[in-house]
Amino acid sequence: MLLASACEPNVQGRWEAETPSDLEGEPIARGDFAERSECGVGTPTGEGLARLIRTPFLQNVTADAATVLWVGDAVAEVDLVVETPEGEVVAVVPAEPDPGAALEEGLQLRARAEGLDAGETYCWHLRDGAGPLTAPAGLETAPVDMDAPVRFAVWGDSGTGGIDQVQLQAQMDTVDFDLALHVGDLAYPTATREALQDYVFDIYPALFAQVPFFPVPGNHDYSADDAAPFREAFELPVIDDPASGERWYAFDWGSVHFVAMDTEALNEDQLAWLERDLEAHQDAPWIVVYGHHPPYSSGHHGSSSRMRELTETFERHGVDLVFTGHDHHYERTVDLNGVTYVVTGGGGAGTRSASRSEWTARTEVVAHFVMVEATRDRMSMHAIDATGNEFDRAVFHAQR
């Protein structure tokens, strides 16, 4: 395992980037997407405020199932109710304790609704014997149709609870996306249970109630008991590698195959799984890899030699995009043997200086997140700063 490096977040980073006049493609559509469906945002009721310690959030959404996790005072008489937008009940699932969590306060609970239809919108809420604990929230299952659009957000190095993070969260509500990826360092300075609550779940409650969140751990997550609170808090996709323990995983969403790496644990088990997974999915229209440490970075920490060794693997298996963080800036490379690498470490924990290198297409020291839209044949990437300015854009065309 790599040792966690010492790096403290800045109080506030740069908010606004310079925007070239010759950006490729069209800007992403903007609007008010705080409520992402007609269902609502899952606000707790009065009874829910009394019983819920951590508000419920979506996890491990697939084409036919979705999990809701939360922390409450007891398991008795709590159900997950899933309905169509028209009000037809399709599932009522009793809550059960999450066997992977042993909290000091409250009980982590889960309910998984199965038998859902792919690419459909559902409304869900929690209820107990006295009535609803939350208002309805929307969820959208993963599409299986390769022609269905896929929209996802990516950010990293975020969790301080500071003004950068809050400002970026507000900007995330101006774009529409189906799922969210995080490239690690969810909470600073150490991702304890308390820090994850304060700097992750309390920052994004409405977003996480509507959009499934797929994070990977970074060095600040590992600094808390070998990332045990991270693994405890989330229910991530199960893969055919028992060694992963939710540290690395993969999943499909329409035309995109996502590969989540734990760059703090680049051991033989993970690397062997990575080869198997990429080999099995190299005909997917798009392959997106994400992890914490960057193979290419012109920032404070610089390029990871261990990750640089894997670039040949990415090239050989047709990976299209690799997202990483660790350095607190934005950097997009030129096409490197068919692969584009993006550092997106400006998610809320301040920014740090960065330069340009021979591989750099664009560098900006700015708080930001990245939006990606994909169809079977085309993918566009949009970098958005804390003021809402779209300061970088790139367009890719499928080669498979």
DODOKOL-157244 format. One record per residue: x, y, z of N, C-alpha, C in turn; residue in three letters. Coordinates in steps of 0.001 Angstrom, whole numbers, plus 500000, padded with zeros to 6 digits. Layout:
XYZXYZXYZALA/...
This chain:
500839498808500000500000500000500000500868501233500000MET/500493502253499253501194503506499256500929504241500560LEU/501924504971501058501735505753502253500974507033501939LEU/500104507422502827499374508669502637500325509837502758ALA/500304510734501791501174511895501819500542512994502644SER/501378513835503215500885514944504015500563516123503114ALA/499318516486503030498950517674502263497692518255502876CYS/497771519473503339496639520137503957495928521002502929GLU/494604521039502941493876521852501986494048523338502256PRO/493983524118501206493950525560501364492575525982501860ASN/492496527169502468491222527661502964490279527952501799VAL/490785528603500785489961528906499620490841528937498394GLN/490339528365497319491085528358496074490572529417495109GLY/491164529404493935490744530326492882489409529843492312ARG/488502530762492061487155530400491632486944530507490134TRP/487573531469489489487235531766488101488424531530487188GLU/488182530780486119489225530442485159489160531364483946ALA/490274531430483244490286532082481942489607531153480931GLU/488836531732480012488113530927479034488554531284477624THR/489166530358476904489548530639475516488315530863474643PRO/488498531574473567487384531857472660487176530756471629SER/488083529794471569488027528784470511487770527380471056ASP/486976527263472120486677525945472663485932525099471634LEU/486259523808471622485652522881470673484236522523471105GLU/483333522339470137481991521866470431481103522929471039GLY/479944522483471552478940523370472104478956523295473628GLU/478629524391474306478558524349475776477434523434476252PRO/477590522941477444476580522057478006475345522866478389ILE/474177522227478286472928522891478642472904523183480139ALA/472399524358480490472333524774481895470886525072482270ARG/470598524984483547469260525250484031469211525061485534GLY/468026524869486069467841524601487492467498523127487642ASP/468507522344488057468323520895488176468460520423489619PHE/468223521329490576468254520904491972467243519792492218ALA/466091519874491540465101518795491549465183518119490188GLU/465721516910490149466102516282488888464989515444488266ARG/463848515368488897462684514693488329461454515312488959SER/460292514859488513459056515363489093458781514787490473GLU/459636513865490929459378513182492196459658514066493404CYS/460744514864493366461151515653494518462583515343494901GLY/463000515848496075464407515745496480464592514967497776VAL/463534514332498288463680513446499442463879514138500768GLY/463348515347500945463509516077502200462884515299503365THR/463594515164504490463004514454505634461765515161506166PRO/460801514389506596459626514923507278459985515238508733THR/459010515764509476459254516004510888459611514734511635GLY/458888513650511337459205512356511942460579511878511499GLU/460909512120510202462216511721509709463350512461510387GLY/463175513755510632464211514523511314464486513960512706LEU/463462513403513324463632512825514657464317511475514619ALA/464178510755513492464678509385513451465927509201512602ARG/466189510107511675467298509930510744468525510699511221LEU/469627509995511362470901510612511739471680511000510486ILE/471671510142509502472216510439508169471089510266507170ARG/470794511303506407469673511226505475469943510185504398THR/468910509551503868469085508444502925469663508907501599PRO/470452508012500988471111508323499722471195507074498854PHE/471248507296497543471276506195496577472669505600496466LEU/472704504283496306473951503573496073473729502406495116GLN/474785502065494396474831500856493583473580500691492721ASN/473221501760492019472100501694491090472546500967489825VAL/471748500018489384472041499251488175470840499366487234THR/470822498527486209469699498549485269468411498026485885ALA/468510497223486943467298496620487493467185496701489012ASP/468045497476489665468001497521491127468626498818491630ALA/468319499155492885468887500339493537468875500116495041ALA/469947500560495689470048500492497147469882501888497728THR/469190501980498847469138503206499640469784502902500985VAL/470736503748501385471419503629502677471083504844503531LEU/471065504663504842470901505775505765471322505322507157TRP/471445506260508064471709505962509464470523506453510271VAL/469953505551511067468769505887511840468882505419513273GLY/467781505600514004467792505241515414467401503796515650ASP/466728503169514697466295501780514875465843501242513529ALA/465769499923513420465357499289512169463853499020512131VAL/463174499039513274461784498594513350460877499411512434ALA/460098498716511635459009499285510853459443500385509890GLU/460612500246509295461031501194508262461065500464506930VAL/460364501015505942460305500428504608460787501434503576ASP/461413500917502527461672501676501305460495501424500360LEU/459858502491499915458738502390498988459163502974497652VAL/459022502194496585459379502632495242458125502635494383VAL/457885503751493693456683503915492892457048504463491518GLU/456140504292490576456267504998489311455916506467489551THR/456302507366488641455900508775488803454388508962488862PRO/453630508002488323452167508087488364451585507577489682GLU/452438507025490565451968506602491873451744505118492039GLY/452054504305491034451895502852491163453064502282491970GLU/452746501588493046453784501000493894454375499785493189VAL/455703499770493047456383498641492402457231497846493381VAL/457543498405494550458344497669495537458158498292496906ALA/458049497431497911458099497832499314459121496906499974VAL/460232497478500422461351496679500908461626497033502365VAL/461510496072503288461835496360504690463321496671504855PRO/463622497610505727465017497946506017465673496821506800ALA/466975496704506622467768495750507384469075496399507773GLU/469681495970508871470973496534509261472030496226508197PRO/472904497184507964474023496978507052475099496197507792ASP/475400494968507361476352494150508117477773494685508091PRO/478075495592507159479434496114507061479694497340507891GLY/478730497778508700478882499008509467478686498738510951ALA/479571499328511750479467499218513206479670500610513779ALA/478622501418513787478726502811514167478662502982515677LEU/479256504079516153479176504402517567477817505018517913GLU/477206505698516945475907506307517153474958505880516042GLU/473792505367516395472807504978515407473128503651514746GLY/472300503314513786472390502050513077472362502339511585LEU/473365501846510859473341502029509407472392500997508807GLN/471471501470507995470408500641507449470445500673505937LEU/469902499628505337469880499533503887468585498875503435ARG/468195499201502220467086498507501568467390498524500078ALA/467275497369499442467586497266498015466336496828497263ARG/465890497676496353464750497356495502465249496691494234ALA/464675495536493900465086494780492721463891494605491788GLU/464175494125490569463117493904489602462639495170488921GLY/463459496217488925463103497468488258463407497365486765LEU/462852498269485987463095498302484545464251499235484229ASP/465018498884483199466197499663482830465815501010482241ALA/466613502033482565466437503346481974465136504032482322GLY/464572503724483491463291504291483894463444505162485142GLU/462560506126485275462517506980486453461511506422487458THR/461930506357488711461059505930489803461117506977490914TYR/460078506986491734460041507825492928460159506921494153CYS/460959507320495129461128506491496321461014507362497580TRP/460620506734498678460642507397499972460730506337501062HIS/461053506780502279461061505906503445459820506178504281LEU/459319505120504921458175505280505813458333504335507003ARG/457732504717508113457614503797509241456132503629509572ASP/455832503016510712454439502755511036453608504002511222GLY/454271505138511487453542506383511713453365507212510452ALA/454052506827509373453933507588508135455279507818507476GLY/455350508721506485456595508949505741457685509550506621PRO/458906509065506405460093509665507022460766510660506088LEU/460524510508504793461054511451503805459975511734502772THR/460088512900502144459300513164500950459881512329499807ALA/459143512146498708459676511366497596460904512024496948PRO/461767511182496424462905511601495603462925510736494360ALA/463552511212493318463623510452492080464876509624491985GLY/464779508514491278465956507740490895465757507264489468LEU/466848507163488746466796506657487378467714505456487267GLU/467173504337486848467988503141486676468895503287485454THR/469966502501485447470922502561484341470276502050483060ALA/470548502685481940470031502168480669470881501000480185PRO/470284500128479407471031499086478712471125499402477226VAL/470304500314476760470312500747475372471597501523475094ASP/472414501038474156473681501693473840473485503057473194MET/472290503340472705472025504639472096471485505655473095ASP/471238505232474327470733506157475341471838507111475776ALA/471539508390475967472572509318476442472988508999477870PRO/474264509213478156474825509015479491475444510338479924VAL/475053510811481105475544512090481617476088511865483024ARG/477360512201483231477929512014484559478835513178484942PHE/478906513424486254479765514450486826480949513780487514ALA/482097514478487520483320513962488152483964515097488942VAL/484357514798490168485158515759490929485948515003491987TRP/486859515716492656487666515077493677488298516098494605GLY/488920515579495682489652516421496632488748517549497126ASP/487668517165497814486572518105498017486235518421499454SER/486311517475500362485561517557501603486192518364502709GLY/485915519664502725486325520530503829485150521262504452THR/484009521300503756482889522091504225483071523570504008GLY/484123523950503272484434525350503048483655525947501890GLY/483940527217501634483183527962500646483389527419499239ILE/484593526912498925484819526330497599483847525182497345ASP/483746524277498309482902523099498140481435523485498035GLN/480994524402498862479594524836498839479264525531497524VAL/480183526366497049479950527067495795479870526099494614GLN/480740525088494605480703524100493525479428523262493582LEU/478980522935494789477737522164494896476576522938494273GLN/476549524235494471475498525045493858475587525016492341ALA/476803525009491805476957524946490354476560523585489802GLN/476739522523490589476316521200490138474809521147489903MET/474064521979490624472615522005490444472197522683489147ASP/473142523246488397472798523906487134472974522997485932THR/473416521755486149473594520812485044472900519503485396VAL/472453518797484381471692517569484564472614516377484369ASP/472667515489485349473474514276485194472823513116485915PHE/473195511896485469472554510665485927473304509976487054ASP/474610510205487130475436509580488153476641510457488422LEU/477286510244489568478417511062489979479582510169490365ALA/480777510553489917482028509876490261482861510803491137LEU/483576510229492090484499511006492918485859510325492884HIS/486928511102492637488253510519492444489089510506493722VAL/488439510639494883489128510410496138489467511666496916GLY/489802511452498195489941512494499215488601513172499425ASP/487672512375499964486319512860500198486252513816501373LEU/487146513646502382487069514471503584488469514726504118ALA/488652515939504623489946516377505160489802516737506640TYR/490900516662507406492202516165506973492267514637506942PRO/491303514007507623491231512555507691489771512145507559THR/489483511180506715488101510806506417487537509873507480ALA/487401510419508683486753509686509766485238509644509520THR/484529508886510336483069508861510222482494510269510379ARG/483027511010511354482515512349511602482796513273510425GLU/483994513187509862484345514051508738483522513701507504ALA/483289512424507264482449512036506134481029512579506300LEU/480523512559507521479190513113507745479174514622507493GLN/480142515317508083480149516779508015480476517305506627ASP/481399516643505923481965517218504701481547516489503426TYR/480730515437503577480196514737502404478672514697502499VAL/478156513937503424476707513709503451475912514970503806PHE/476463515834504661475745517059505007475860518122503912ASP/476771517955502970476950518926501885476038518617500701ILE/475816517320500422475110516926499198473825516127499473TYR/473006516442500462471877515555500775470862515416499646PRO/470472516518499009469479516433497938470055515776496698ALA/471308516071496379471942515455495222472047513952495401LEU/472531513503496559472732512077496790471420511315496903PHE/470329511998497220469025511333497251468510511036495855ALA/469072511704494837468562511581493472469549510977492485GLN/470835511024492809471879510607491875472803509619492571VAL/473034508433492013473959507487492642475390508004492604PRO/476105507769493688477449508301493913478428507134493939PHE/479452507196493074480422506106492932481828506650493224PHE/482263506632494488483579507177494837484670506113494853PRO/485923506586494812487096505767495104487875506450496229VAL/488665505699496995489393506315498101490688506991497644PRO/491048508058498364492332508717498193493162508591499450GLY/494304509267499485495201509120500626494599509663501918ASN/493785510726501842493152511239503063492047510318503547HIS/491454509546502652490480508538503069491184507364503737ASP/492352507005503211493127505912503793493724506280505141TYR/493903507566505397494530507964506663493628507709507858SER/492360507380507626491436507008508699491284505490508718ALA/492065504835509554491915503395509784491914502609508479ASP/492900502892507620493051502148506364491783502210505504ASP/491130503365505514489920503636504725488701502842505198ALA/488715502347506428487565501598506925486284502443506963ALA/486310503703507423485063504490507385484534504696505976PRO/485421504852504993484989504969503593484247503718503161PHE/484843502554503388484214501307502948482919501040503699ARG/482870501469504949481674501281505762480519502149505266GLU/480819503362504816479772504334504499479050504045503192ALA/479723503366502249479170503205500904478929501740500580PHE/477981501512499694477730500175499155478022500243497661GLU/479194499771497289479684499911495920479518498604495158LEU/479612498629493832479332497420493046480200496231493455PRO/479565495068493479480261493815493790480866493266492502VAL/482124492865492561482809492324491392483297490920491696ILE/483888490275490683484330488882490827485718488779491438ASP/486034489661492365487341489647493019487133489885494508ASP/487132488824495315486881488998496747487936489852497442PRO/489101490021496816490151490830497429489846492320497385ALA/488883492717496561488670494153496377488110494810497632SER/487158494160498304486574494750499502486045496148499272GLY/485431496391498135484888497694497730485977498748497534GLU/487222498329497347488295499296497071488414499565495578ARG/488182498558494753488156498724493301486965497948492753TRP/486418498450491653485194497854491116484959498396489715TYR/483936497871489052483561498334487712482054498178487548ALA/481491498946486622480059498856486343479792499459484972PHE/478614499169484447478208499677483138477028500622483290ASP/477035501656482465475902502579482408475710502937480935TRP/474755502271480292474559502489478867475797502125478070GLY/476273503070477264477415502810476377478759502940477063SER/478775503266478368480037503525479073480331502410480066VAL/481550501888479992482047500965481009482969501755481932HIS/482631501785483223483396502533484215484273501581485019PHE/485518501976485226486477501190486000487008502065487128VAL/486706501695488356487098502459489535488313501798490176ALA/489415502540490273490664501992490800490973502561492181MET/491591501745493000492132502197494278493630502366494096ASP/494073503594493870495488503823493575496349503824494830THR/495728503694496000496488503500497230496837502028497444GLU/496271501145496642496473499702496825496691499042495473ALA/497724499475494770498002498905493442498775497593493608LEU/498088496604494168498713495316494443498447494338493302ASN/498983493141493419498847492135492356497388491765492125GLU/496609491688493190495195491329493030494466492356492168ASP/494646493638492479493947494666491722494432494729490277GLN/495738494605490061496259494704488704495827493517487848LEU/495755492339488452495263491175487709493793491343487359ALA/493004491844488318491592492116488032491445493172486947TRP/492264494212486992492187495274485993492394494720484587LEU/493374493867484424493622493245483116492414492429482665GLU/491851491642483565490710490815483207489510491662482817ARG/489263492702483608488090493516483358488214494277482041ASP/489354494895481788489528495646480546489497494721479330LEU/490052493545479468490027492578478365488589492182478040GLU/487778492008479077486401491564478863485511492668478299ALA/485922493929478432485063495039478032485689495926476970HIS/486734495453476300487432496334475366486617496635474099GLN/485479495955473917484600496288472801483493497265473200ASP/483463497690474447482467498682474865482692499974474079ALA/481620500689473729481805501944472999482743502914473704PRO/482647502983475051483495503894475812483996503198477077TRP/485247503435477431485806502946478689486374504152479437ILE/485889504360480657486336505455481512486917504857482790VAL/488170505175483072488864504736484285488976505934485219VAL/488816505704486522489064506789487463489696506263488749TYR/490533507095489356491244506780490582491838508058491146GLY/492628507955492189493087509170492874494395509729492310HIS/495418508915492195496736509421491823496885509513490300HIS/497413510626489795497456510849488345498726510299487691PRO/498587509649486548499779509262485793500451510451485125PRO/499685511510484872500232512728484279499702513927485056TYR/500602514690485669500204515899486383501367516881486415SER/501033518141486181502023519222486277501836520015487561SER/501229519393488557500902520075489793501866519792490928GLY/501399520080492147502209520045493365502850518670493595HIS/502065517614493503502589516262493732503245515689492483HIS/502746516056491322503300515545490077502755514173489720GLY/503345513589488707502872512310488165503241511156489087SER/502314510198489176502566508978489938503286507968489048SER/504455507526489473505211506562488662504486505229488564SER/503803504821489643503065503561489596501927503638488589ARG/501213504757488579500132504901487606500676505074486189MET/501820505728486051502403505888484713502716504521484103ARG/503106503561484933503395502220484439502157501549483852GLU/500970501997484271499735501375483790499226501983482493LEU/499858503039482011499341503679480794499402502737479595THR/500380501858479558500442500890478454499250499956478496GLU/498813499579479705497624498745479859496393499481479356THR/496270500754479715495130501543479251495113501640477728PHE/496259501885477147496345502015475685496003500700474999GLU/496519499620475517496329498315474881494874497877474887ARG/494124498286475900492730497857476019491737498921475565HIS/492200500004474985491294500973474399490579501880475381GLY/491199502169476530490615503124477468490567504496476794VAL/489462505210476990489280506515476357489668507669477269ASP/489178507643478511489416508735479450489861508163480790LEU/490815508851481440491252508498482789491142509759483643VAL/490289509707484670490119510831485585490839510539486899PHE/491569511541487409492265511407488684492197512735489430THR/492751512751490642492804513965491444494160514115492090GLY/494178514220493431495379514329494260496019515711494148HIS/496322516168492958496755517549492772495527518433492618ASP/495560519600493282494367520440493394494325521468492270HIS/494176520985491059494018521845489893493303521053488810HIS/493096521684487681492522521022486508493611520908485452TYR/493699519710484865494645519525483766494125518446482826GLU/494085518771481548493717517815480499494916517627479587ARG/495224516374479293496344516099478398495881516126476948THR/496848516184476067496589515891474668496295514396474547VAL/495867513965473397495664512540473145497017511830473235ASP/497119510885474161498358510132474360498102508679473971LEU/498387508364472715498176507010472188496742506543472388ASN/495805507468472134494394507132472198493720507402473520GLY/494460507807474539493921508036475879494090509503476257VAL/493060510090476860493146511429477428493067511317478948THR/493970512021479628494063511979481088493648513337481647TYR/492794513316482692492268514552483266492491514538484774VAL/493172515555485282493270515783486724492125516709487112VAL/491248516243488002490129517061488465490126517068489986THR/491151517728490544491343517764491984490967519083492620GLY/490110519843491962489687521137492497488281521122493022GLY/487876520048493706486488519860494079486035520543495347GLY/486925521325496010486462522044497192487484522218498286GLY/488638521559498172489664521642499215490780522604498821ALA/490423523712498204491422524685497797492116524291496506GLY/492963525171496023493729524920494804495214525142495088THR/496048524540494233497492524699494337498069525004492963ARG/499247525566492964499882525973491716500145524773490824SER/500116525002489533500425523975488531500988524677487307ALA/501757523933486546502378524484485348501864523721484127SER/502633523736483075502332522971481876503496522037481592ARG/503166520928480944504180519961480548503989519634479074SER/504881518816478543504804518496477118503519517765476761GLU/502888517147477750501650516402477486500386517257477681TRP/500524518487478158499382519286478582498654519933477408THR/497338519758477373496491520527476462495926521761477154ALA/495566521619478451495000522748479194495253522551480677ARG/495716523595481342495871523609482791495164524838483346THR/494428524665484432493832525789485140493883525511486644GLU/494372526468487392494356526371488852493059527016489315VAL/492027526195489507490699526725489782489838525642490425VAL/488963526057491332487954525137491869486975524787490750ALA/486647523506490631485878523086489458485318521674489644HIS/484452521295488708484067519903488501483963519688487001PHE/483808518435486595483763518089485177482448517388484879VAL/481835517756483766480633517109483259480966516388481958MET/480397515198481775480606514429480552479251513968480031VAL/479055514110478733477874513598478050478339512634476970GLU/477726511444476925478148510426475962476950509819475261ALA/477099509588473987476222508715473217477101507597472676THR/476531506711471906477322505591471386478533506085470573ARG/478358507174469837479377507588468873480190508803469304ASP/479712509562470297480344510842470611480331511094472111ARG/481412511683472609481490512053474010482039513478474098MET/481411514295474937481901515652475157482165515851476642SER/483257516573476952483672516832478324483677518333478560MET/483129518754479718482945520170480009483463520445481421HIS/484442521331481556484976521717482862484321523025483287ALA/483764523056484511482981524183485005483585524670486312ILE/483857525978486394484478526506487605483430526920488641ASP/483907527460489757483021527751490878482089528922490621ALA/482342529700489577481430530782489210480398530331488179THR/480503529097487704479603528582486680480134528726485276GLY/481347529209485136481964529421483834482480528095483266ASN/482078527758482046482619526575481373483927526972480689GLU/485043526548481275486335527072480851487145526109479984PHE/486708524858479883487385523936478974486359522949478441ASP/486631522487477237485702521569476577486495520730475590ARG/486128519468475480486766518571474523485731517600473980ALA/485902517212472740484979516294472061485762515085471579VAL/485184513909471812485817512646471424484844511852470559PHE/485376511101469636484563510279468747484955508812468933HIS/483947507949469075484187506546469364484996505887468264ALA/485915505026468668486766504311467729486385502844467605GLN/485335502437468344484932501027468304483495500920467827ARG/
